[in-house]
Amino acid sequence: MNDASGNTWLTAFVMKSFGSAKRYTFIDQTVVDQAKAWLGQQQQANGCFASVGQLFHTDMQGGVNDEVTLSAYITAAMLELNYTITDPVVNSSLTCLRNAYTQVNATYAKALLFYTFTLAGDQAMRNTLISDLDSKAIISGGRRYWSRVNDGSVTDSLEIEMTSYVLLAVMSGPQLSAFGLGYSTSIVQWLSQHQNAFGGFASTQDTVVALQALAKYSVATYSPAGAVTVTITSPSGVINTFNINQSNRLLYQETQLEEVDGDYNVKAEGTGCVYVQFTLHYNIPPSPDRSSFIVSASASGNCRVPKPSLTVTVTVIYNGKRPTTNMVVIEVRPLSGFTADKTSVTLSNADPNSADGVVKRVDEIEGNVIIYLDGLTKGIEKEYTLTIVQDDRVENLQPGIVKVYDYYEIGDVAVTEYPSPCLVQ
């Protein structure tokens, strides 16, 4: 997203990414230093950083806790790039974070502070934070994780992110008493359970933090010796064998399992650590909308002309638990045989005095229109229109699909369909 005012969180993220990538490719250090200097200009008198620009991760927005979270993220990014605690910007920010700690209640914020003070080498704050976080840990089946609420709800990206920060902090500093490798392993077991078939997690940000944490754990548990044989036995007795040794330990191995129903047996023999994942792919029709979003869609236009031009209207209301969303994405799949005009996307009921629901960017990917919104306020209806034009006539035309989701809260998603008006004209 482009924002003329700049963006503190995004600048820190890019600075961190560029600085880390320098080991593998040429990155002009001037770019990193300029980003750090710009962030320093956003530092307030108390040492924390001002939130400049639109931040799409709402857990880093507004209020004392969110200001602290944003400042902790920026400070951690600088410390990762070897800016020391004697650096004026870093030192001032750490002072602000220490002063603000007693006001912090959110588990996510405490997890991020734990990592930041670990990088800063502040053992007193580390001990305080790990004790606090450990009391809030949820243990299930030997797996350890952290959550915003203990209601057994579906895991969201923020839970993966905060759990990853705790693992990063534990693995990044001197070993804490009673929080050794076994403690870290219980966290890794939970994180691994939520890794998808492509190696990622629920969103971009939780994937970045989780992979960084898992990499730290892998370094700590690496052994130059050992070999493991993994045997997978299907319900009917078909056997698949994987041999993992030092020559192929980084090689991804997979096989297709033909039997869907039944129990598979997994047996590992040897010495070492391997990661085994089962993935099941299937398709289901959209379920009744129980999402935080209420979405409807329709298409209208004159179907009596040779190549009809239709207007697709999408209405969205956020009705979740939060006052506002993160960045919201609307994906519109045109009717078969139709092409979408991405330049036609319009917010029909825009409020000139509000940025709520403003379209920040529109992409076209494989024929689908991807609309990025600044965010939505709870209970406020927003209406968007776009034009689709028929290129080819298609028999038995099926409805188009509209999907709306919160970019950082992947569980907040709604799907609806819109039929072609040309079927009834």
C-alpha positions in Angstrom: 0.0 0.0 0.0 1.2 3.5 -0.8 0.6 6.3 1.7 2.1 9.7 1.3 2.6 10.2 5.0 4.7 7.0 5.3 4.0 4.2 7.7 5.9 3.5 10.9 5.2 -0.2 11.2 5.8 -0.9 7.5 9.0 1.1 7.5 10.3 -0.9 10.4 9.3 -4.1 8.7 11.1 -3.2 5.4 14.2 -2.0 7.3 14.3 -5.3 9.2 13.8 -7.3 6.0 16.4 -5.4 4.0 18.9 -5.5 6.9 18.5 -9.3 7.3 18.8 -9.9 3.6 22.2 -8.2 3.4 23.9 -11.5 4.2 22.5 -13.0 1.0 22.3 -10.2 -1.6 23.4 -6.6 -2.1 21.3 -4.1 -0.1 22.5 -0.5 0.0 23.1 0.2 3.7 22.1 3.8 3.0 18.5 2.6 2.5 18.5 0.9 5.9 20.0 3.8 7.6 17.6 6.2 6.0 14.7 4.1 7.2 16.1 4.1 10.7 16.6 7.9 10.6 13.0 8.4 9.5 11.7 6.2 12.3 13.8 8.3 14.7 12.0 11.4 13.5 8.7 9.7 14.6 9.9 9.2 18.1 8.0 11.2 20.8 9.3 12.9 23.8 8.5 9.9 26.0 10.6 7.7 23.8 7.8 5.7 22.1 7.0 6.0 18.5 4.0 7.8 17.0 1.7 5.8 14.7 2.1 7.5 11.4 0.1 6.3 8.4 -2.5 3.6 8.2 -1.6 0.5 10.1 -3.5 -2.5 8.9 -2.7 -4.6 12.0 -5.2 -3.2 14.6 -3.4 -4.7 17.5 -0.7 -2.1 16.8 -3.1 0.8 16.7 -4.5 3.3 19.1 -4.3 3.5 22.9 -1.4 3.2 25.3 -1.0 -0.6 24.8 -1.0 -0.3 21.1 1.6 2.5 21.1 3.8 0.4 23.3 3.3 -2.6 21.0 4.3 -0.6 17.9 7.3 0.8 19.8 8.4 -2.6 20.9 8.2 -3.9 17.3 10.3 -1.0 16.0 12.8 -1.4 18.8 13.2 -5.1 18.2 13.7 -4.5 14.5 16.6 -2.1 15.3 18.2 -4.5 17.8 18.0 -7.3 15.3 20.0 -5.2 12.9 22.7 -4.7 15.6 21.9 -1.1 16.6 22.9 -1.3 20.2 21.2 -0.2 23.4 23.5 2.8 23.5 22.0 4.2 20.3 20.0 7.2 21.3 16.8 6.1 19.5 17.0 2.6 20.9 17.9 3.7 24.4 15.0 6.2 24.5 12.5 3.7 23.3 13.6 1.1 25.8 13.1 3.6 28.6 9.6 4.3 27.3 8.8 0.6 27.2 10.0 0.0 30.8 7.9 2.9 32.0 4.8 1.7 30.2 5.1 -2.0 31.0 2.9 -1.7 34.1 0.0 -0.4 31.9 0.2 -3.4 29.5 -2.4 -6.1 29.9 -2.6 -7.7 26.5 -0.8 -11.0 26.1 0.3 -10.2 22.6 2.0 -7.0 23.8 3.7 -8.8 26.7 5.0 -11.5 24.2 6.5 -8.8 22.0 8.0 -7.0 24.9 9.6 -10.3 26.1 11.3 -10.6 22.8 12.4 -6.9 22.7 13.9 -7.0 26.1 15.6 -10.3 25.3 17.4 -8.6 22.4 18.3 -5.7 24.7 19.9 -8.1 27.2 17.6 -6.9 30.0 17.5 -10.0 32.2 15.3 -8.5 34.9 12.6 -7.6 32.4 13.0 -11.0 30.8 12.4 -12.8 34.1 9.4 -10.7 34.9 7.8 -11.1 31.5 8.4 -14.9 31.2 6.9 -15.5 34.6 3.8 -13.5 33.7 3.5 -15.1 30.3 4.0 -18.6 31.7 1.1 -18.1 34.0 -1.1 -17.3 31.0 0.1 -20.3 28.9 -2.5 -22.8 27.7 -1.3 -26.4 27.7 -3.2 -29.0 25.7 -1.9 -32.5 24.9 1.6 -31.4 25.9 1.6 -28.5 23.5 2.0 -24.9 24.8 0.6 -21.7 23.3 -0.9 -18.3 24.2 -4.3 -16.9 23.3 -6.2 -13.7 23.7 -9.2 -15.6 25.1 -9.5 -19.1 26.6 -12.7 -20.0 24.9 -11.5 -22.9 22.7 -12.2 -20.9 19.6 -10.5 -21.4 16.3 -6.8 -20.5 16.3 -6.2 -17.1 14.6 -3.1 -15.5 13.2 -2.5 -13.4 16.3 -2.2 -16.4 18.5 0.4 -17.9 16.2 2.3 -14.6 16.2 2.3 -14.1 20.0 3.3 -17.8 20.6 6.1 -17.4 18.1 7.4 -14.3 19.9 7.6 -16.2 23.1 9.5 -19.0 21.4 11.8 -16.4 19.8 12.5 -14.7 23.1 13.2 -18.0 24.9 15.6 -19.1 22.1 17.3 -15.7 21.6 18.9 -15.1 25.0 20.6 -16.9 27.8 18.6 -19.9 29.1 16.1 -19.0 31.7 15.8 -21.2 34.7 12.9 -23.7 34.3 12.4 -22.6 30.7 14.8 -24.9 28.8 14.7 -26.8 25.6 11.8 -28.9 26.8 9.7 -25.8 27.3 10.6 -24.6 23.8 9.8 -28.0 22.3 6.2 -27.9 23.7 5.7 -24.5 21.9 7.2 -25.9 18.7 4.8 -28.8 18.8 1.8 -26.5 18.9 3.2 -24.2 16.1 3.9 -27.2 13.9 0.4 -28.3 14.3 -0.8 -25.1 12.6 1.6 -25.0 9.7 -0.2 -25.4 6.4 0.8 -27.7 3.5 2.8 -24.9 1.9 5.0 -24.2 4.9 3.2 -21.0 6.0 0.6 -20.2 8.6 -2.6 -18.1 8.6 -1.2 -14.7 7.4 1.9 -13.0 6.2 3.0 -11.6 9.6 2.5 -14.7 11.7 4.3 -16.7 9.0 7.3 -14.4 9.2 7.6 -14.5 13.0 6.8 -18.3 13.3 9.4 -19.3 10.7 12.0 -17.0 12.4 11.2 -18.7 15.7 11.3 -22.2 14.3 14.6 -21.5 12.6 16.1 -20.5 16.0 14.8 -23.7 17.5 16.3 -25.7 14.6 19.7 -24.2 15.1 19.6 -25.1 18.8 18.5 -28.7 18.2 20.7 -29.4 15.2 22.9 -32.5 15.5 25.6 -33.3 12.9 25.0 -37.0 13.4 21.9 -39.3 13.2 19.6 -40.9 10.7 15.9 -41.6 10.9 13.6 -44.0 8.9 9.9 -43.0 8.9 7.4 -45.7 7.9 3.8 -44.8 7.0 1.4 -47.7 6.9 -2.1 -47.2 5.4 -5.3 -48.7 6.7 -5.0 -51.5 4.1 -1.4 -52.2 4.9 0.4 -50.2 2.1 3.8 -49.1 3.3 5.6 -45.9 2.4 9.1 -45.4 3.7 11.2 -42.2 4.1 14.9 -42.3 4.9 16.3 -39.1 6.4 20.1 -38.8 6.8 22.7 -36.1 6.8 22.9 -36.0 3.0 19.2 -35.3 2.4 18.0 -33.9 5.8 17.1 -30.6 4.1 15.3 -32.2 1.2 11.5 -32.1 1.2 10.0 -35.5 0.6 6.4 -36.3 0.0 4.1 -39.1 -1.3 0.5 -39.3 -2.2 -1.7 -41.4 0.0 -4.5 -43.0 -1.9 -6.8 -44.0 1.0 -8.8 -41.2 2.5 -10.7 -43.0 5.3 -9.1 -44.9 8.1 -6.1 -44.6 10.5 -2.6 -44.4 9.3 0.3 -45.6 11.4 3.5 -43.6 11.6 6.7 -45.2 12.9 10.1 -43.5 13.3 13.3 -45.4 13.9 16.8 -44.1 14.5 18.3 -41.0 16.1 17.3 -37.4 15.1 14.4 -35.1 14.7 12.1 -35.1 11.7 8.9 -33.3 10.8 6.0 -35.3 9.4 2.8 -33.7 8.1 -0.4 -35.1 6.7 -2.4 -32.8 4.4 -5.9 -33.5 3.2 -7.3 -31.4 0.3 -11.1 -31.2 -0.3 -13.8 -28.9 -1.5 -17.0 -28.0 0.2 -19.8 -25.5 -0.7 -19.8 -22.2 1.2 -21.3 -22.7 4.6 -24.1 -20.3 5.9 -22.5 -17.0 6.8 -21.5 -17.0 10.5 -18.7 -14.6 9.9 -18.0 -11.2 11.4 -18.9 -9.9 8.0 -22.3 -9.5 6.4 -21.9 -9.5 2.7 -24.3 -9.5 -0.2 -23.7 -9.2 -4.0 -25.8 -8.7 -7.1 -25.3 -8.0 -10.8 -27.5 -5.8 -13.0 -27.4 -4.5 -16.6 -28.9 -4.8 -20.1 -28.5 -8.4 -21.3 -30.2 -7.8 -24.7 -27.1 -6.3 -26.3 -24.4 -8.5 -28.0 -21.8 -8.1 -25.3 -23.5 -7.1 -22.1 -21.8 -4.8 -19.6 -23.0 -5.6 -16.0 -22.5 -3.7 -12.8 -21.6 -5.9 -9.8 -22.7 -4.4 -6.5 -21.1 -5.7 -3.3 -22.4 -4.6 0.1 -20.3 -5.2 3.2 -21.0 -4.7 6.9 -18.5 -5.5 9.7 -20.3 -6.9 12.7 -17.5 -8.5 14.7 -16.3 -8.0 18.2 -13.8 -5.2 17.5 -14.7 -1.5 16.9 -12.7 -1.6 13.6 -11.1 -4.2 11.3 -7.6 -4.5 10.0 -7.2 -4.1 6.3 -10.1 -5.8 4.5 -9.9 -7.6 1.2 -12.8 -8.2 -1.2 -12.2 -10.8 -3.9 -14.6 -10.7 -6.8 -14.7 -13.6 -9.3 -16.5 -12.5 -12.4 -19.2 -14.6 -14.1 -17.7 -17.1 -16.6 -17.1 -15.5 -20.0 -16.9 -12.0 -18.4 -13.9 -9.8 -17.8 -13.7 -7.4 -14.9 -12.6 -3.8 -15.4 -10.5 -3.2 -12.2 -10.4 0.6 -12.9 -14.2 0.8 -12.4 -14.1 -0.2 -8.7 -15.9 2.5 -6.8 -17.0 3.1 -3.2 -20.6 4.2 -3.8 -21.5 5.6 -0.4 -18.1 7.2 0.5 -18.1 9.6 3.4 -15.9 12.7 2.5 -15.1 13.1 6.2 -14.0 9.6 6.9 -11.4 7.1 5.6 -13.7 4.2 6.6 -13.8 1.6 3.8 -11.7 3.7 1.4 -10.3 1.7 -1.5 -6.5 1.7 -1.2 -5.6 -0.5 -4.1 -7.1 -2.8 -6.7 -5.3 -5.8 -8.3 -6.3 -8.3 -10.9 -5.1 -11.9 -10.4 -6.0 -14.7 -12.7 -9.1 -12.8 -13.8 -10.3 -12.1 -10.2 -10.5 -8.5 -8.9 -8.8 -8.0 -5.5 -9.9 -4.9 -3.7 -7.9 -3.7 -0.6 -9.7 -1.5 1.9 -8.3 0.7 4.7 -10.6 -1.0 7.1 -14.2 -1.0 8.2 -16.0 0.4 11.2 -18.4 -1.9 13.0 -22.0 -1.6 11.9 -21.3 0.8 9.0 -22.5 -0.5 5.6 -20.2 0.1 2.6 -21.2 -0.5 -1.0 -18.8 -1.1 -3.8 -19.4 -1.4 -7.5 -17.4 -2.6 -10.5 -18.1 -3.4 -14.1 -17.8 -6.7 -15.9 -18.1 -7.1 -19.6 -19.0 -10.3 -21.5 -16.3 -11.6 -23.9 -17.7 -15.0 -24.6 -21.2 -16.5 -24.2 -21.2 -19.4 -21.8 -24.0 -22.0 -21.5 -25.3 -23.0 -18.1 -23.8 -19.9 -16.5 -23.0 -20.4 -12.8 -23.0 -17.6 -10.2 -20.0 -15.4 -9.6 -18.3 -15.6 -6.2 -17.5 -12.7 -3.7 -15.2 -13.4 -0.8 -14.6 -10.8 2.0 -12.0 -11.3 4.7 -9.9 -9.5 7.3 -6.2 -9.6 6.1 -4.8 -10.3 9.6 -7.7 -12.1 11.1 -8.1 -14.9 8.6 -10.9 -16.4 10.5 -13.1 -13.4 9.8 -14.3 -14.4 6.3 -17.6 -14.4 4.4 -18.5 -15.8 1.0 -21.5 -15.1 -1.1 -22.7 -15.7 -4.7 -24.3 -13.5 -7.3 -26.3 -14.9 -10.3 -26.2 -13.4 -13.8 -29.3 -11.3 -14.6 -29.0 -12.5 -18.1 -30.4 -15.9 -17.1 -33.8 -14.5 -16.7 -34.0 -11.9 -19.5 
